């Protein structure tokens, strides 16, 4: 349920605050709400969400869940792959520098 307020811009997203199941507060953008100008401040709207996002219906909740649980691991895997390639490149470069290093008398 929303805690405090929900504020919707005329042509933009809604923002607000809500209480999570563990008792902590979340706040941020709320998708799926469509209010007119005279209904800008509204309390006690049932929401589904996390600490910094919320949705008003379960249909958009699936999109958020897919984004949160698939995009983040894919991004982490990409970072690990880049780090490994960079590490291998650095090792090859170091080996070549040692091999072709000449000492001058």
C-alpha positions as CSV (number, residue, x, y, z in Angstrom):
1,X,0.0,0.0,0.0
2,X,1.2,3.5,-0.7
3,X,2.6,5.2,2.3
4,X,2.4,9.0,2.4
5,X,1.6,10.2,-1.2
6,X,1.5,9.5,-4.9
7,X,2.3,12.5,-7.1
8,X,1.6,12.1,-10.9
9,X,2.8,14.6,-13.4
10,X,0.3,15.7,-16.0
11,X,2.2,14.1,-18.9
12,X,4.8,12.1,-17.0
13,X,5.4,9.2,-14.6
14,X,3.9,9.0,-11.1
15,X,6.2,9.0,-8.0
16,X,5.4,8.0,-4.5
17,X,6.4,6.1,-1.4
18,X,5.2,2.6,-0.2
19,X,5.8,0.1,2.6
20,X,7.3,-3.3,1.7
21,X,6.4,-6.6,3.3
22,X,9.5,-6.5,5.6
23,X,8.4,-3.1,7.0
24,X,11.0,-1.1,5.1
25,X,10.0,1.8,2.9
26,X,10.3,2.1,-0.9
27,X,10.1,5.2,-3.0
28,X,10.4,6.1,-6.6
29,X,8.6,5.7,-9.9
30,X,5.3,4.0,-10.1
31,X,4.2,2.5,-13.4
32,X,0.6,1.7,-14.4
33,X,-1.1,4.7,-12.6
34,X,-3.2,7.1,-14.7
35,X,-4.6,10.0,-12.7
36,X,-6.2,13.3,-13.8
37,X,-4.9,16.6,-12.5
38,X,-7.4,16.9,-9.6
39,X,-6.3,13.5,-8.3
40,X,-2.6,14.2,-7.9
41,X,-2.3,13.4,-4.1
42,X,-3.8,10.0,-3.3
43,X,-3.0,7.5,-0.5
44,X,-3.5,3.7,0.1
45,X,-3.2,2.4,-3.4
46,X,-2.3,-1.3,-3.6
47,X,1.1,-1.7,-5.3
48,X,3.6,-4.4,-6.2
49,X,7.2,-3.4,-6.1
50,X,10.7,-3.2,-4.7
51,X,12.7,-0.5,-3.0
52,X,12.9,2.0,-5.9
53,X,10.1,0.9,-8.3
54,X,6.5,-0.1,-8.1
55,X,3.7,-1.1,-10.4
56,X,-0.1,-0.7,-10.0
57,X,-1.1,-3.9,-11.8
58,X,0.5,-7.4,-12.0
59,X,0.8,-7.2,-15.8
60,X,3.7,-4.7,-15.7
61,X,5.2,-6.6,-12.7
62,X,6.2,-9.4,-15.0
63,X,8.2,-7.0,-17.1
64,X,10.0,-5.6,-14.1
65,X,10.7,-9.1,-12.8
66,X,12.2,-10.2,-16.2
67,X,14.3,-7.1,-16.4
68,X,15.5,-7.5,-12.8
69,X,16.3,-11.2,-12.9
70,X,17.7,-11.6,-16.4
71,X,19.2,-8.3,-17.4
72,X,21.3,-8.0,-14.3
73,X,22.9,-11.5,-14.6
74,X,23.6,-11.0,-18.3
75,X,25.3,-7.7,-17.4
76,X,27.4,-9.3,-14.7
77,X,28.4,-12.1,-17.1
78,X,29.4,-9.5,-19.7
79,X,31.6,-7.7,-17.1
80,X,33.3,-11.0,-16.1
81,X,33.9,-11.9,-19.7
82,X,35.5,-8.5,-20.4
83,X,37.6,-8.8,-17.3
84,X,38.9,-12.2,-18.2
85,X,39.7,-11.2,-21.8
86,X,41.5,-8.1,-20.5
87,X,43.4,-10.2,-18.0
88,X,44.5,-12.7,-20.7
89,X,45.6,-9.8,-22.9
90,X,47.6,-8.3,-20.0
91,X,49.3,-11.6,-19.4
92,X,50.2,-12.1,-23.0
93,X,51.6,-8.5,-23.2
94,X,53.7,-9.1,-20.1
95,X,55.0,-12.3,-21.5
96,X,56.0,-10.7,-24.8
97,X,57.7,-7.8,-23.0
98,X,59.8,-10.2,-20.9
99,X,60.6,-12.3,-24.0
100,X,61.8,-9.4,-26.1
101,X,63.3,-7.2,-23.4
102,X,66.9,-6.5,-24.2
103,X,69.3,-5.5,-21.6
104,X,71.9,-2.9,-22.6
105,X,75.3,-3.0,-21.1
